Amino acid sequence: MSGADGGATFLRLLLLVVGAVALALVAPFLQALLSAGLVAYLVAPVNRRLATRLGPTVGTTVTILATVVVAVVPLALVVGVAAEQALAVARTASLPDAAAVQAGLRPWLAPMPELDGFTGPLVDALRMGFRGLLGGVLGVLGGIPGFLVGTVVFLFALFYLLRDGERLLGWLRRAAPLDPATADRLVERTDALLWAAVVGNVAVAGVQAVLTAVGFVALGIENVVFWGLATFLLSLLPIIGASIVWLPAVGYLLLVGRVPAAAVLLVYGSVVVSGSDNLVRPLVMQRGTDLNAAVLVLGIFGGVSLFGFVGLFVGPVILGLAKSLVDVLAGIPDERHGHR
């Protein structure tokens, strides 16, 4: 083996060792880094305009501050209100219609045996549940320092991705042993996948959440902020969608004797809320790409199990990119453009 070959082999082994250590260093902050990458992707167009006028550093700083003011603060307020309303929903016994609900359920509960014999086990179960809840609260409080560290990592990563993202992309192009056409194809495919997984799904879920909240307000259903946020989160998941929120609401209206309102909500939910997917998704997907349903399901649930909430968006992108890499290696033409 020549000296040059030996040196190259040593560098490869050194890269493996250093790369493994680098991954171990980054792993605890993977969610913060992935979140920063997604946010940077979304606000990059605004940042480019500001950087042109104000300079890279000042423009990026203004972009981050504007993102916090426009997006993070309102989102935190909505989540806070939704949390309060969630507690109100949990206290069903104090709701005005609780007696009507109990009256509607009584014919179904009448055939059930008395539960007095289960009082002891029920109390024990409630006590254990309370202990678990207390342990969860303490766990959340104990995780605050880690949350603060993750927030710092997120902000720094977001800043440098916005300011130096183009340089990073250029470095990746030069470092990757790919011809320019193949590199361009992978970059374009990644952009389309990100648009579909992030912008497309969020837009559809947002529209369905707003429509659900509007319908609930019109019918006098309380705690609409909580139900709207629940609809948004559930609409991000394939198959489940917004119907898991408005269908039980239809049943609730039937139980309290509001049959006309239940019929209106059934029609409104089926046609307007759930039907909005067929109108909104094609509009937002004009720039992106349609994700196969199986890829979307596996990507979302697998992504959540690996990366937490951010996996809702990262998982489908990773699976879609894996398919694109197979297409490139196998010489399969791009379905959208028909080139190799």
N, C-alpha and C positions, 0 to 999 in steps of 0.2 A: 504494500500500500504506500503510495507516494505521500510526501509531506502535505501536499495540498488536499488530497483525499482525507488524510487523517485529521487535518484541521477542520475540514467541513463536517466530518463525522462528530468531532468533539463539539463543534458549535451546535449541531442538531441535538446532541445529548444535553448540552448546557441549556438550550432553549426549552427542552422538555422539563428539566428540573426547575428552571426559573419560571416557566409558564405554570407548572403545577403549584408552586408557591404563590404566584400571583393570583391564581384562581382561588386558592384558600384564603388569601387576604380579602378578595372582593366578595366572596360568597355570602358573608353576613349582611352585606348591603345590596344584594342582588335586586331585591324589590325596589329599593330607592333608586338604583341606577336604571332599571327598566322603566320605572315611572317617569324619571327624568327624560329618558329617551322618547317616550310617548308624548309627553308634554312639549318637548322640543320640536317634535315632528309637527304637532298641531299649530304651534305659534311661530314656526320658522318663517312663513310668508310675511307676517307682520314684522318680525325681527329684521328681515332683509331690508325692508323699506326704511325702518328706523335707523339701521346701521349705515345706510347710504347717506342719510341726512345728518346724523349725529355722531357717526364714528362707531366702530365695532364695540368698544367697551361701554360707552355711554348708551348706545342704542340697545345693547343687550340688557343693561341694568334697567332701563325704562321698560323694556318688554316684560321682564320678570315682575317688576312692581305693578305694571298694568294687569298682568295675569293674576296676581294675588288679589288686587282690588276688584277686578271684574269677575273673576271666576271663583277663587278660593273663598273669599269672605262671604259672598252670597250662598255658596254651597254649604259652608259651615253653619250659616243661619238656618238654611232649610233643613239640614240634618238635625240641628238642635230642636227646631220646632217639631220635626217628625218624631224625634225621640220622646218629647213630652206627650205628643198625641198617641204614640205607641203605648205609653203607660196608661193613658185614658182608655184605649181600646182594651188593654189587658184587664182593666177594672170593669168588666162587663156588668157586674151586679149593680153598679151605680149609674148605668146608662138609663135615660128616660124610658126607653122601650124594653127594658129588661123584663118587666112583668109580662108584656105582650109576647116576648120571645118564649118565656117560660110557659105561658098559656098555650102557645102554638106547639111547644114540644111535649106538653103533658100527655096528650094521647099516645105519643110514641114511647114515653117513659113509663106509663102506667103498668104495662105487663112485666116490668123488670122487678126482681125481688128486692126486699128491703136491704139496705146497705149498712145497717147498724152494726152488724158483726164485723165489719171491715174498718170500724173507727180506729182501732189501735194501729193496724198496719198503715192506714191512711195518714194518721198523725206522724208516724215514723217516716213515711215517705216524704211528707211535707217538711219535716225537720231536716232530713237529708238533702232535700232540694234547697232549703234555705242555706245550709252549710255550703253546698256547691256554689250557690249564687254569691255568697260572701267570699268564698275562695276565688271566684272569677273576678270580683271587684278588686280584691287585693292583688290579683295577678295583673289586672289592668294598671293599677297604681304603680306596681313594681316595674311595669314595662315603660313607664314614662321616660326615664333616662334614655333607654334604647330608642324610643320614638324621637326624642330630641336629637340624638346622634344621627338617626336616619334622615331627619329633616335637614340637618346641616349638609349631609352627603348629597341629598337630593338637590338642594339649592346650588351647591358648588358644581355638581355634574350638569345641571340644567344650564348654568351660566357658561361653562366651557363648551358644552355641546352647541349652544346657540352661537357663541362667538367664534369658535374654531371648528364648527361642524364640517364646513367645506374642506378645510385642510385635512381633517381626519378622513373624510371620504376620499380625497385625493391620495393620501398615504395608503389607504387600503387598496385602491386601484393599482398603485405602483408595486405594493408588496405582494399582491395576489398574482400567481403565475398564470394569468388569463389574458387572452387577446382582448383588445378594446371592445369588440362587438359582443363577446360573451359577458364581459364585465358590465357593459351598458344594459344588456338584457336582464341580468340578475338584479341590478339596481332598479330598473324599471319595474320588474316583477315584485320586488320587495315594497316599492312605493305603492303599487296597486293593491297588494295584500294589506298593507297598513291602512290604506284609505278604506278598504272594505271592512276590515275588522274593527277599526276605531271609529272613523267618521260615519260609515254606513250604519253599523249596529247602534251607535249612540244616537244618531238622528232618528232612526225608527223607534227606539225605546223612548226617546224624549217626546216625540209626537204622540205616542200611545199614552204616555203618562199624563200629558197635558189634557188630552181628550178624555181620559178617564176621570181626572179631577174635575173638569168642566161638567161632565155628566153627573157626577156625585153631588156637586154644588147645586145643580139644577133640580135634583131630586131630594135635596135636603139631607143627604147623608153627611154625617159629621167627620171630623178628623181627615179632611181631604188631603192635607199635606203629607201625612203618613201614607195614605193609600196611593197617592201619586208617586211618592218615592218608592214604595213597594212595587208598583207597576213598572217603574223605570228599571229597577234592578232585575225583576223577573223577566221583563221583555228582552233583556240582554241574553237570556238563555234560550237556546233553540227548543222548539216543541212546546215548552211551557207557556211563554208569552203572557200577554195581558189578561187573557181569559181566566187565569187562576185567581184574579182579583175581582173582576166584575161578575163572574158567574156565582161565587158565593154571596155577593151582594144581592143578586137576584133572589137567591134562596132566602136571605135575611128579610127582604121586603115581603116575600110571600108569607113567611112565618108571622110577621107583625100585621098581616092583613092588608097590605098595600099592593093589591093585585095589579091595578092599572100601572103603578110606578114600576113594578117588577117586569111587566110586559114591555114597557117603554125601554127600560134598561137592557132587557134581553135583545131587543131589536137594535138599539143604539150600540151596544157592545159588539154584536155580531157584525153589523154593517159598517159602522163608523170606526170604532176603536180597532178591532182586529182586522177590518178591511183596509185600514190605512197603510198596512204593511205593503199591500200590492201597489199602492200609489207612490209612497215615499221611497221605498227601496230602489225601484228602477231609476228614479231621479238621482239619488246620491251615488248609485253604482256606475254612472256613466263614465266617471274617471277611474273607478276601481275595477274589481273583478268579482264575479259571482263565486262564492265559496261553496264547494260541495257540502251538502247537509251533513254527511258523515264526517268530513274533515272539520266542520264547524263544531259538531257535538264533541268529538274526541279532543279537539284542540281546546275547547272551553273548559271541559271538566278536567282534562289532564293538566291544562295550564293552571287552573285554580289549585289543584292538589300540589303542584310544584312551586308556584310563585305567589299564591294567594290571590287577592282581588285583581291585581294587574295581569294575572294569567288569563282572565277573560278575553283580553285583547292579544296578548303575546302568544298564547297557545295556538290559535288558528294560523297566525303568521308563520310560526315555526314549521307547522305541518305543511302549509302551502309552499313555503320556501324549500322544504325537503323534496316535495314533488317537482318543483322547478329545477332543482339540482339534478334529479334523476333524468328529467327531460333533456337538460343540457348534455349530460354524459352520454345519453342514448341517442343524441342527435334528433330528438323529436321537435318538430317545428312549434313555435309559439302559436297557440290557438287563436290569439287575438290579432296577430299580425301576419302569421303565415310565413315567417322567416326562420332560418335556422341559426 
